[in-house]
Structure formats: structure tokens, C-alpha cells
Amino acid sequence: MEPEQKFTTIRKGLLEFLILKIVSADKVYVADMMKRLAETDFATQEGTLYPLLSRMRREQLVDYEWHESDSGPPRKYYKLTAKGKSQLVEFKNYWDYLNTTINQLGR
Amino acid sequence: MNTVIVVNLNGNAFHIEEPGFDLLRTYLDGAQAQLRDNPDKSEIMADLEQAIADKCAHFLRPHKNVLSVAEIESVLKEMGPVQTDGNSASSSGASGEPQSRAAGAKGDPGAARRLYQIREGAMLSGVCTGLAAYLNVDVSIVRIIFVVLALLTRGLWIIAYVAMMLVIPFANTDEEHAAAAGTPFNAQEVIDRAKKHYSQFKNGREWRQHWRQQHREWRRKWHDGAYWWGQNLQRNVQQFGAHTGYFAQLLAGLMIPLLAIVSVVVFCAFVASLVMLTTTGALFGWSLLASMPLWVAILLLCFAYLIIASPLRHARRAIYMQRGAYREWFAVWDGIFSLGIWAVAGWLAYTHVPQVHDFFQHFPENVQTIWNNVAGSLHHAAAQKPPQSGSSPVR
């Protein structure tokens, strides 16, 4: 497996964490999320994002509400639920823990 | 000028050129299939349609209200393939859903798989390795069947093979490798890919129908070509005979044995090359490329022979079919003469070529040797294949 492929696998697993982080900052709709992600290595397309968001909503990590928009149809604005908030904290702690572990092991 | 189809994307009407519509439908059908076990399928589909509608709206102006194929293509490219994270059980952690899905796939062996080309262990492109994984049989068996089919269909199967090479996607990622060996598959995908290129094929039956039609067309052209060849030859013969029917008939009568001799010589050369190839692995001092397996060389040789031999045969037939009332006589004359040539050629070879003499003296052993060579090369090919990795998606 090429290094780039391995990184892809890692990024895939982290996408959910990133979305929790983005949604935690502000109420956002999908185009916003994509814009935020596009600036990073985690650039994602609708084809991936919608199924993921729907699963996160099923797991009650996020919820959405409809908002009218000036330009076009109403949009779904996503926000974090209580469960989502606690999971984000868990994620964050685990990530810090992983970082420390990686840095301490070996050279 | 193009036919335009009006579609409803989550409540918005769009005018789309027909080929673009086919692309769009392929994409949405694929999304439906991906999401078929998803409880929120209809909601996600609505979201996707809305996103497509938003993107499409960017291309519309007051005086431009039809979306072209290229525009649809770019919209769909921006959307990206619809992936449910259930597919990547290895990366999305231990949420219950992916596991239950994986278990479902395993518990249902009747579930169809995805057909991919697998480069690992491939000889040419990976069609056979992919098909072997798909059918869960040894790759050698698939290869032997392919070679037999190529011979039975007189090389036409090679065209089918090339078509498969172009149409069947390659397995690149782990998920695709896993899918090649086991996870649920929609045959739709392969057809969709073909549909993308030939939007007029609406379903598998039309595909097959079209394929058969194409086949017949090729055959007809081939026959026409050979017929024309013979006719042309015959016309020349007639002109040479200065329109005297007698001379024309005489010359046709002479052409038949001439062509018969050429045919026999070509066939002998073919058999000699075949024997040379299987016993020494070289052809007239030109040794095989290291990377080219023996069976491919044999296949190429058979193909070359058919290309040379069948126009000759058709030309002969065309000559005597043209002789009107005398055609039976010419056919008989052709048959008898060919047999005669065969007998003479056989006798000459038997008495003057020691190898041929030996070959017939030790006929059974020779057949055994040739078979061993061919089987050996096939076995060797099978041995190059990496060990089966089972259906584990993690590598």
C-alpha cells in the first residue's frame, strides 16, 4: 500500500471528528462545511458528506433545522446535540492522548 | 440538435440533453443502490438531488435554459461518488452498522459480487483474474475457457475480451478488492458504465441484441469482402479470357487448383509453426518474448492463420458459386483436387521430412509431449498468482 493510500484511510476515519468540530463552532449548512473542508486535506464531496451526516443524525450526534435562504430553497442548518458535544470532547481527549503516545514512542 | 428531457430534481424542473440525462440517471441509480439498506435513503436522495439542482442552476442564464452533457458531467464530478461509510468497516471504527452489514454479506453467499479487473497476478489486463474472483474459481480454468472460446468463435472472442478490458473497472482500493471477492454488487454498475459510453443501450437485453447484430454485421462484411475478392479475381479472369465463356471457365478451373495449393501450403506452414512453437518455444529463429506466455503465442498464431486462410477459402467458393449451372461440377472438382493435394502433401512430408515421419511413428507420445508443454505453461501461469486472500477487506 502506498503511503498516500494509508493517509486516505486515516483521513476517512477522522472526517466524522472534523465535522463535529465544524458544527460545534456555528450552525452550518452543507455548502459551508464543504468550503471549510476544501481548504484542508479533508476536502470532501456531497456524495460522501450527505450519507455521513444522515448517519450522524441517526446516532443523534447532530440535528438540523430548516432555514429560509435569500437565494434559493430553504437549507438544512446543522447543529450539535448534547450527545454530539460529549462525543466531541471524547474524540478530542482521545486525539490528544494519541498524539502524546505517538510522540513518546520511539524517537 | 439534441433531444431534451425535462427532469424533476427535488421539486425543481431542469431541461437536460438526452445523453446528459442518461449520465444523471446512472448516477442517481448508483446512489440508490449504494443506499438501499440505509433507513434515511429517501432523505439522502432528496439532499443529493437538491445539491445537484443547486449546481445545475449555476449553469443557467436567461437565454440558456438547457444543460449540456459536459455541464452534467462536471456537476456529477463535483458531487463525487456516493459512499456510505458502512463500506469502509476497517476505517470507521466499531459502530454497529458496518459490522452488521459485513455479517449480512457473509451470511448471504447468494449475494452477487462486483466484477472488477484485478491487476495482481494478471497476464494481460486482469479480466480473467477478476472473473475468477467473481465466480470463485481458479484463474487457470477461466483462462482455458477463454482460449477455447477464442478458438471456437474464430477470434471474435478476442474482441469481446477487449470490450471487457475497456468496460470492466479496475479494483484499486481495498474496498474494491474486497468487493471483487465477495461484497454485494449491482450488475447495474457495469451496464451503467457501458451506458455512459453508449447511451442508447437502455438495458442488458438491448446490449446483447446490439452485440449480436454487430457480430452478424461483421460476419456479413467479412463474407462480402471475401466474396468481392473472389468476384474481382473472377472478373479479371473473364477479361483475360476475352469474354469467351470457354476460356473464362477454363481459367476458373485453373484458379481453383491454384488456390487449393496455396491453401494447403498455408495450412502446412501453420502446422509447422505450431509444432515448432510448442516444441522449441521459438518461431523461425524468433524466440518468444520472455513476458509472453506460450498460450498467447499459440492464440496469436491461430488468429494469424485464420486471417490468411479464410479469404482464400471464400475466394475459392466464390469462384465456383459464380459458375451458375456448373457450380456443382466446380465444387466437386475443387473437393477432389483439394483431397488430391492433401494426399500428395502428406505423402511428400511423410517420405521426405524425417520429423514428420517420426511424428507419425510416435504419434501418441508426441501428443503427450505437446500437451505437457501447454499444460506446463498454464500451470506456471497459475503458480504466479498470489495466494488467495479470502474475503477479508483488510490487507
Boltz contact constraints between the chains, C-beta under 6 A:
constraints:
  - contact:
      token1: [A, 9]
      token2: [B, 91]
      max_distance: 6.0
  - contact:
      token1: [A, 12]
      token2: [B, 88]
      max_distance: 6.0
  - contact:
      token1: [A, 12]
      token2: [B, 91]
      max_distance: 6.0
  - contact:
      token1: [A, 13]
      token2: [B, 91]
      max_distance: 6.0
  - contact:
      token1: [A, 45]
      token2: [B, 79]
      max_distance: 6.0
  - contact:
      token1: [A, 45]
      token2: [B, 80]
      max_distance: 6.0
  - contact:
      token1: [A, 46]
      token2: [B, 51]
      max_distance: 6.0
  - contact:
      token1: [A, 46]
      token2: [B, 79]
      max_distance: 6.0
  - contact:
      token1: [A, 47]
      token2: [B, 79]
      max_distance: 6.0
  - contact:
      token1: [A, 47]
      token2: [B, 80]
      max_distance: 6.0
  - contact:
      token1: [A, 47]
      token2: [B, 81]
      max_distance: 6.0
  - contact:
      token1: [A, 47]
      token2: [B, 82]
      max_distance: 6.0
  - contact:
      token1: [A, 48]
      token2: [B, 83]
      max_distance: 6.0
  - contact:
      token1: [A, 50]
      token2: [B, 44]
      max_distance: 6.0
  - contact:
      token1: [A, 50]
      token2: [B, 47]
      max_distance: 6.0
  - contact:
      token1: [A, 50]
      token2: [B, 48]
      max_distance: 6.0
  - contact:
      token1: [A, 51]
      token2: [B, 44]
      max_distance: 6.0
  - contact:
      token1: [A, 51]
      token2: [B, 84]
      max_distance: 6.0
  - contact:
      token1: [A, 52]
      token2: [B, 85]
      max_distance: 6.0
  - contact:
      token1: [A, 54]
      token2: [B, 40]
      max_distance: 6.0
  - contact:
      token1: [A, 54]
      token2: [B, 44]
      max_distance: 6.0
